[in-house]
Every structure is written in C-alpha cells, then in structure tokens.
Amino acid sequence: MSALFDRRPGIVSQPVTLDRTLELREIPFVFPATQSLYPGSLNDYTAGIIADLYSNLSTHWMYTATVQLTLNGSQPAWSKDGWSFVPVRMDSLRNAKLPNNLDESEKTVNGAQSNVSFITPAMRGRIECSQLPVQAMKNLSNWLTYRDFRNETIWNKSTIPDDLAGGFELGQTWADRGFPTAITPFTSSVNLTDCLGCTSVFANPSEIQCCGNSSSSVWDPNVVVGYWSPNANPNAWNTRLWQQNFTAKFFHGGAVTGIKSNDDLKTSYNPSVGLVFPNPPSASFLTCRPLVESATADITVNPENGIIQSFNITEPPKERQNAFSDNFLPHNKTHASSETGYMTYNVTVSYGRLFMASMLTAADTINLRGAPHGTGYTLEDLNDNTYNIRDTINGLNMDFMTYAMYSMAGKDPTKLLDPDTFHDLAHKTFSTFFQHFVSNGISTETGSWGYQKINASLPHELGPALELVDGYLPGTKATKYQDVMQPISHTNRTVEALLARRVELLQMNGVAVWLSISIMAWLIMTTVVVAVLQRRYFGSLVRNVESLGDVLVLIAGSTNLIQVVREIQAGILLPENYENLRTKLGWFVDEDGRLRWGVEMEESYAGEQGIQWVAAPHFSKDNGSTTWNLGDQERTL
C-alpha cells in the first residue's frame, strides 16, 4: 500500500498582480550635439552620437546577436524568435504565498521553478525586400569596374598573374572619383542628385581591399565578400541624409589581390587595385525597407531570469511609424562661437534610426565621422576589425550580418546565391539583430532602446526641429514634421498575471492504485467463493475437528461403524464386500434412541438396527410442557 503514494513535482497556480513601469517607446532619444562650422561637417555630430552606441563591447548587442545566429547562442531575456516583450517588475512575487492546504514539506522544493503568464505588448523588426532590377544588374558597369592590365606603363607586370589581361573590381567609379565603390541599379539615365536606390559595395564608399584566398596555391581561389549598406547618394554620404532603405549584397568568385601600379604613375585616380575578379563574380542583391511592428502577446516567462517559455501573438501586428520618424533632427540651436568654430544644439533620433545607423556603420567604426574633408572616401581601412570578419586564409570579407547568414547557410556560398535562401536568411538576421538591440541593457526604471517609462515625455525646454541651412548647419526655420512633446499613454501600471510554481506534492501512483484495486477485487471474489464452498461442504460441522480425540468422539457411539471396522480387522469382511459401504457425518438417532452428531454407517449393517438420520435439530417445547419437539417428531427426553 505504501506504493500508492509518491512525492513528485506538481504545479500550483494562483493569480497575482504585477507592477508595470515600461511601455513601447513613443518618443525619440535626445542627444546633445556639437558640430563644426566647417562646410561638409554634417556627419560630425551624428558620428559622436553613434560612437556612444558601441560602448561596453563585451556585452554589445551586435556580438550577442551574431553568437546566437552562428553558434546557436541563447536569446536575450524578455524576447523570443525575433519578438521582444515589454518587461514588468517581479518584486511582488517575493511576497506571494502558496495556498494554505499545502504542507511545509510541500513548499520546500530545491530549485523550484516559477512561471508567470500575462498579456503584454510586443514588437519586432522585419524587412520587406525586393531584388534589384535584373536588366540593371546585367549591365556590369552598374556594379563592376573593368581594369586593363596590358598597359605595362601603368601596371607593375611582376604583380600580375600570368595570362591575366584584365579583371573586375567590385563597384563602379562614381563621378570623377577613381575608386570603384558604388552600385547604381538603373536601367536608363536618371537624375543622380538623389540617386534613389544607390548604395556602396562596402559599408561606406570605400574601395574593397580584402581578402584574397591564400589557402590554395593557384592564383584564382574563390573569395566571399558581403556587406549591408544604406541607400544614399555617394557624394553626400552621411547618416542624416540616408534613405530609409538599405541593400544587402553578397559576392562570390575567383579573385586575386596584390596587383600594383608603377610607383611613378600611382595617383588617386589610378590607384593600386584591391580585389580583382578575372571573371564577373556571382552576386546576390536585396534592397530592403526596414520596419518595426507591434502587437499584443500572451507570454509565459521565468521571473528569475526573464527567459520566455512560450508566447502567442493575439492580434495582427501593426507598423510603428514613430520608429523612423526622427532622423537626427536638430533642435535648440545656439549661436556659433567664432572662437571655437563649433555650434551646439540638441538632436532627436528615433530608435529605428539609431538601430540602422549603428548596424550599418559598425563595419568601419574608424570612419564614423565620414570621409576626410580633403580626400573623401578612398580605401577600405584594414586596421578596423571590431565588427567585421576578415580572413585572408579563406578569403572572407564580411560584416557581422552577412557572416551570420553565411554561417546559417552552412558556410556554403552557393546557397546564398539562391534568391529565396538569401531573402529568408536576411530576414531572420535582421529580426534577430533588432531583437538583441531592443533587449540590450533593459532597466525597469529607465527602459532601453525600445522601451520608455510610462507616460514619458520630451523635455519642455526642447525647441522645435529646425531645417538645415546650406545642407549641414541648423537654421532658424522649423521643419514641417514636429515631435509630439507628450504622447498620450494608454498603458496600465498594473497587470493581472497567473503565477505557476513547481512544488513537491504527495500524489497517488496511478499504476499502484489500479493494481491495488485489482488485488482487492480478487480478494473479495476469493472470500465469497471460499464462503460459499465452506457453507456447502463444511456447513454441517457442529464443532471443529482439530485432533484425534475429536475424531474418537465422533465415532464413539457409532455401533454399525465399529462393527464394520472390527470385521475388517478380523478379516471377516473382505474388500470386495466393504468397498461399496458408505459413512456419513450428521445428526442421527442411535439404537438407544439418543440424538447424536457423529460419523455412522449410512445404512444398517448385518442385521444391526437401522440408523435414523435426521435434519439439523430444532428444539422447542410448549409453555408448561415437559415435552421437547425435535424436528418434525416429538420425543420425550
């Protein structure tokens, strides 16, 4: 019976009320900015803001996102599968008590886990992408520059592999610049002032220099190059003027490095080439619009570490326009200082713009402030290896996003040349990077990149957003778009939740229960059968027969039985004569007329007086009479 009960973990649920201090971000970030009065210094203040996003490299979200995608690392707290969920305070759970019907031994389970389920807002980042026009990409001059190496007066013949008459560099030479860097996906002549859809091969308009593949002895091993870059005019490459879309690119093919021009003829317009493809490389292009969506979610979370156990999006996601509304908008211009040559003011930036700016500039943090004012962008800076992958042995040159896609494709470059695979991996990569961006450094007191305190507002002293003068300095005229200083919040400060805790319970073992029921049923049936058989076969026993003396008492007055036994002992009665004789145990009247209970011959033997067998006696007599009634006969005792 002890096996009926077992101590095992169980789940106890109870409603709780949690405090909510955060909501989805509605207002932009406000940063102080200092800008030089020098013409063309528009990117100075944006670079100072972006640089702050790369602090604390050991826990930076770009590293954690890359680790998750490439090494199957863990997802950040309060997020799962690309979705990020607004966290709530769990302090009140410390005072939550278990129901009173639980014993103390049931409340103390080592390592007991608690889960909390409730409804909370959620958001995610995703992209809507399309292929670049096929006809535009068939025109190789839109994304490649051909170099003719047959002119020995320009090129150092000793650095050129045998039989290599010419090759292609990634990117075209834009305007009067001799550095191939730009991609212009146009099928006809268009106005290049805005250059909608234009982008660069590298993270910015610098010429690719890395990396050749030194793992092979031949001069043309395959290499891989891949970068995400913003869509912008290469002549006005600064974060403030970026278009919202970006382009993901991937190149694969045989290439060679190390070709140099003759020193006496090397100029900025005839530089030493970087990475040269003898034949046009295979390529994948996607131009994508980033967007942020929000929805209501029903989640189950571990309150100890914020790990989401499960979630369900309960409504169709809606796009959040405010994620990209403020693109480094200047406010509160101060008078320029002629002594310092700088102007100070405040800048508002939406979290979506911050995310895109930090992600797309990370591969070249040395040039965050943009190109040098004198020379502009020139060559890829190989000294910056913080947020990129450069491998001269295997011929890899990629940013973290492309490397994550490359790893998820099993490091098979041909898989990324499939448009559907390239699109799916780009979408997963973008969503994961945004998930880590939103979840980085969450505080229930101050929020994070994607969350704000409930009913937060912009500073009252923040002036209107100002238009730019001469393309780089804040003016005095307010822009058409203005921020809402204090958006109306509809977020409740409490949330009703269900706390489920794992406890140790005394439970009945199902197998043991049914086994016990079967055994008890068998015992009951056996008892009934034994009782029936006992009544049938032993019902006539008046007393127990437990010894030889009891047997002697039963036959002491049995005249016929004793006579038969004597004759058998004397040899008078042969076996063939007594084999058919029968004895009987019961009530009978002997030859002296006495009622006895014992064993006697069933019938009279050898002329002896017959035996009168009677039923179980029932004694009774009438009132005042000395006559007893025995059965159906009357006898005087």
VEXZAVO-699858 format. One record per residue (C-alpha): y, z, x. Coordinates in steps of 0.25 Angstrom, whole numbers, plus 5000, padded with zeros to 4 digits. Example, Ala and Ser with C-alpha at 12.3 -4.5 7.8 and 13.67 -1.06 7.14 Angstrom:
2
498250315049499650295055
//
This chain:
637
500050005000500950025012500949875014501649855000503049895006503749835018505049855025505749725027507149665027507849635014509149585009510149675001511349614995512649674990514049624986515149654996516649624997517149565010518649545015519149405017520349395027520249245030520349115023520348965027521548925035522648865027523848885037523948815051524048885064525348915070525548905085526848925094527048795102527948755114528248615117528948535128530148455125529548345134529248215126527848195123527448345124526948355109525548395113526048515121526148615110524848565104524148585117524648725118524048755104522748685107522548755120522448895113521248845105520448835118520548985122519249065123518348955128517049045127517149045112517948915109517448845097517248715104516248775113515448855101515448725093514848645104513848745107513448745092513248595092512648575105511848705107511548745093512448865095512848965084513848935073515149015073515249135063515649105049515248965050514048875048513748725048515148685050515748775039516648895043516749005033517949105031517449235036517649375029517749515034516449585034516949725037516649775023515149755025515049875035515249965023514249885013513149985009511749945005511249974991510850124989509450084985509150055000508550165009509150195022507950135029508250005022509750005027509450005042508849875046509049835060509849705062510049695047510849565043511849555032512349425026513549415017513749305007515049265001515949144998517049105008517848975011517248885022517748765030517248655039517748545047517248405046517548265049517648125041517348015051517247865052516847765062517947695070518047545065516947465070517847345073518747425081517647485090517147355092518447325099518047395112519547395117519847495106519047595113518647545127519347485139518747385148518847395163518647275172518147325186518047185192519447195198519247255211520747275214520747375203519447445203518647505215517447425216516647535222516747625210516247515200514747505198514147365201514147265191515147335183516247235180516947325169516847435159517347505147518147635147518247715134519547705127520647595127521947595135522947635125524347575126524847565141523847675146522747625155521847735151520747705141520747815131521047775117520147725105520947635095519947595083520747485078520347345073521747285074523147305079523647435073524847525075524547605087525647705085524847805076523547745081522747805070521247815074521547805089520847905098520447925112519147925119519348055126519948185119521348125122521847995128521248015142520247915149518847955149518347985163517048055161515848045163514847955170513347985169512848025183511448055178511047915181511047825194511547705187513047685185513047665170512347785163512747825149513847915146514347985134515848005130516348075117517548135112518248175099519748135100520948135090521448015084522847995089523747895096523447895111524947885114525248015106524048095109524448235105523848335095525048335086524848185083523348175082522848115070521848205062520648115064519848115077518848015083517448055089516947965100515647945108515347845119514047815126513647715136513447685151514647715159515147735173516247815180516947815193517647675193518947685200520147585202520647555216521647675220522747585223522747525209522447645201523547675191523647735178523347605171522147565180521447705182520047735187519147715175518347835170517147805162516747655161515647595152515147465157514847425142515547485130514947615127514347655113515247735105515447815092516747835085517147925073518547945068518548075060519448155051519248305053519448395040519148535036518548575023518348705016517448755005516948884999515648935004514549035001514149095014513149195019513649265033513149365042514249465042513849515056514149385064514749285053513549195054513449115041512049115036512249015025513348955017513548865005514748775003515048794988516148684985516548554991517348565004518848535003519648475014520748575020521948495023522648605030521648605042522448485048523848495041524648555053524548475066525348555076526548555067527748615074528648725067529848815071530448725082531348805091532448745099531948675112532248745125532948655135532648755146531148765144530948625137530048675126530048695111529348805104528848805089527648835080526548735077525548745065524148685067523048675057521648725061521048585059522148525069521848635079520348615078520548465080521548485091520748585099519448505097519948365101520748415113519748505119519048405128520348395136521048525136521748495149522648395141522848475129524348445131524148295131524348195141525248215153526648175149526748075160525448005161524748035148523248045146522447985157521048025161520048125155520248255163518848295168519348435172519248485158517848515154518148625144517848555130517048435135515748385140515848305153514448275160514548185172513048195174512648145160513948065157514548155145515948165142516148225128516948335121516248445114516248375101515548255106514648335115514148415103513848285095513148235108512248355109511948355094511448215096510448255106511348205117510948065113512247985114511547875106511547965094513047985094513147835093512647835079513847845069513147935060512648035070513948035077514648065064513748175060513848245073515348225074515448295060514548405064515248435077516648435070516148535060515548625070516748625079517648655067516748765063516848835077518348805077518548885063517548995067518149015081518849155082518749195068519449325064519449385050520849445054521549315059520649205055520249085064520548935066520048905052520449035044521649115041521949255035522049255020523449215015523949175029525249105031526049035041527149115048528449125039529249085051528548955053529448845050529148705045528348605052529248505060529148365063529148315077530248245084530048135094528548155092528448285099529548395096529648465083530948425075531648495064531148415052530048475044528748395042528248355029527048445030527348595030526348705030526148805019526648935024525749025016524648955009524149024996522849094999521749104988520749184997520249314992520249425002518849474998517549404996516349454988515049444996513649474996513049555007511549535010510949635020509649635026508949775024507549835026506849855013505549915008504949795001503549774995502649675002502249564992500949534998500549684999501049704984500149594979498949644988499149784983499149734968497949654971497149774977497649864965497149764955495849754962495649904962495949914947494949804944493949874952494150004946494049944932492749874936492150004942492550084930491849984920490649974929490550124931490650154916489550054913488650094924488950244926489550274913488250354909488350444920488650584915488750644929488850594943487550574950487850614965486650684970485050684970485250814961485950734951484850634950483850744949484550804937484550664930483050654931482650804930482350794915481850654914480350674911480050524910480750484923480050604930478650564925478850414930479250464943478050554945477150444941477750344950477550454962476150474958475850324958475450324943476650234939476550104947477750014950477449914940477450014929478750084932479549964937480049944922480350084919481850124918482650244919483950274912485150374915485750424902485650524891484250554885483550664877482350714885480950754879481450894877482650844869483650874879484850774881484950734895485650644904484850584916483850484920482650454912481650344909482250244899480950254891479850354889478750344899477250364898477250434885478350524888479250564877480350454875481750474880482850474871484150404877485450444870486850394872487850484879487850614871488950654862488850794858489450854845489250954834489850984821490651104819489851234817488551164820487551184832487051044831487550954842487650804839487150714851487450564849486950524836485850624836485850774833485150874842485051024842485351084855
//
